[in-house]
Amino acid sequence: MEKSWLTVSLHLLTILSSIQFPRSHASSDYSRQPPRSLIFTPHHRSDSDPQQVHISLVGRDRMKVSWITDDKSARSIVEYGKIPGKYEASATGEHTSYNYFFYSSGKIHNVEIGPLEAGTVYYYRCGGSGQEFYFKTPPSSFPIEFAVVGDLGQTEWTASTLRHVNKTNYDVLLLPGDLSYADSDQSLWDCFGRLVEPYASHRPWMVTEGNHEIEIFPIIYPHGFKAFNSRWPMPFQESGSTSNLYYSFEVAGCHVIMLGSYAEFDEKSSQYKWLTGDLGKVDRRRTPWLIVLIHAPWYNTNLAHKGEGESMRKAMEKLLYEARVDVVFAGHVHAYERFVSHLFNLLSLIWFLQLVYIIFSFNFFFFK
C-alpha cells in the first residue's frame, strides 16, 4: 500500500490548516474565550439499564463495548446484528468495579464482539435488554477520517465541540488525554460518561491519559489512574504493552501510537522498551501512515505548561524521528500551534513533512 499524500488534510473547525507550512502561528492579539459552565449529566434510566456506553477498536475486526450499570447483577453480554432489532450474534465478557475513598463505582462491563465487517453499520444491545445502540466500523483501507480532540472536559464548550464533531462522518476519534476533568471527584466520571455516550457509542474512541486522569493520593492511591484504567480500558495487550497508559493499534493503513506522558519514559522504562519494539514492527507497506499522540507537548511557545514535555522529548524523540513518524498530536496546552522537530536539518529536506507536531486542545481536527 503506497502512501497517498493527497488524502491528508487537517481541519480546525471549518478552517483548513495545511501541514505544508509547519510553524508556530501564535497571535499576540488573540483573546481566549471565557470558560463556560460545567454540565452535570444525570442518570435517568433504571439500575439495570446500560449507561456511559462507549466503544473502542480491538485488533483489525473486533470492537470492545464498555458500559456501566448500577445493578450489580446485570449481565455482561452484547447482542448485535446488521438489522435494527435483529441480533444474529452475541458475546459475553468481563466486568469490574472499583472504590475510591467513599465512592463505589457501578458494575463496569467490557465485552469484545466480532469478527466484524469493515465499513458496516451494526446495531447492538447491552446486558440483554434496554436501549438499542449502533456503530459503524472503520473502512479497511483509505480513505479514513479521524477526529482528534484534546482536553475535552464537560462544560458548555464541550457540548459545542461534540456537536461540531457529530456533524462530520469521522471513522475514529482520537483523544490524547484529559477526558472528564474529574480530578478525583468520581461522580464527575459518571457525568462525563453519560455526556459522551451519544457520540462514543456510535464511533470508536481511542484515548490516552492526561494529567487530570492521574488522581494520586499519597499512600492510599500511590499509583493513580484508577478510574481511567477501570472505565476506559484500551487494547494495550494487542500491541504487546503491559499498561493501559500506552499502546498502539492499526486501522485502514495507519499505525497509531498512543504514548503515556505520565508513565515512566526513560531508556530503562517499560514504555521506552515497548516503543522501541513497536516501532520496529511497523510495516510501512501495510501501514504507510505512522501517527503518534501524547498529552504534554514536546514543543510549546505558550507560557502554560512550557517545558513540561522536555524530558520525554529528549528520551523519545529520536526514536520517532528515525522511524519516520509522520505527525505527532498533543494536548495539554489550550491553544493551537504546530512545529517541526528540532532534529530537522538540511539533510532532512526530503522528509519535509516529518516530523510535524500539532498542539491543540478542546477544539478538534479532522485528519483524512
ZISULNOR-V805912 format. One line per field, one symbol per residue. ss: DSSP state (H for helix, E for strand, C for the rest). Layout:
ss = ???
This chain:
ss = CCCCHHHCCEEECCEECCCCCCCCCCCCCCCCCCCCCECCCCCCCCCCCCEEEEEEEECCCEEEEEEEECCCCCCCEEEEECECCECCEEEECEEECCEECCEECCEEEEEEEECCCCCCEEEEEECCCCCEEEEECCCCCCCCCEEEECCCCCEHHHHHHHHHHHCCCCCEEEEECCCCCCCCCHHHHHHHHHHHHHHHCCCEEEEECCHHHCCCECCCECCCCHHHHHHCCCCHHHHCCCCCCCEEEEECCEEEEECCCCCCCCCCCHHHHHHHHHHHHCCCCCCCEEEEEEEECCCCCCCCCCCCCHHHHHHHHHHHHHCCCCEEEEECCCCCEEEECCCCCHHHHHHCCCCEEEECCCCEEEEC
